Amino acid sequence: QVQVVESGGGLVQPGGSLRLSCTTSGFTISSYGVSWYRQAPGKERELVAHIISTGSSRNYQDSVKGRFTISRDNAKNTVYLQMNSLKPEDTAVYYCNVRGSWGQGTQVTVSS
């Protein structure tokens, strides 16, 4: 059974950090590019970051450049999204997409 699972969300104060993880079952993540998306209430789902299978190329949405870092550890079958200097506008459900498959999402709330 193919499954994508995100974890690591939570409540954090502005300026804080979180690290999200994305892992898979039913197939290995190492062969695929991976994208992190987010969807805030009442808004469209938007692409946040993407990393290719080797990890040698990464792309970011302008609003997160310099604050977020996408990385991967293929030995652990996991892709990470390190989020620093979080802002209230980063509040959203964050989703991982691998090979066209979506996870259930993990909630990130940035609030004082």
C-alpha positions, 0 to 999 in steps of 0.5 A: 500500500502506497502511503505518504506520511507527514509529521512534525507540525505543532504550535510555535511562537513567531520567530520559532522553528519547526522541522517537518518530516515526510516519509513513505511506505510502499515505495522508497522516496529516494528515486523521486523529487519531493515537494512540500505544499501548504494550504491556509484556511480559505486559500489555495494550496501552494508550493513551498519547496521542492527537492530533486531525487539526488538533493542537488537542486532545491527550489523555494517559494519567494516568501520562505527563501532564507527561512526554510530549508528542504533536505533529504536523507535517502538512507532514512527514506525521509525528506525534511522541511526545516522552518526557521523565523516562523511568521503567523502567515506561515500558519497552514496545513503542510502537505508532502507530495511524492510521485503524485501521492499526497499525505494527510498533512500536518498542521503548523500554527504560528501564534503568540 
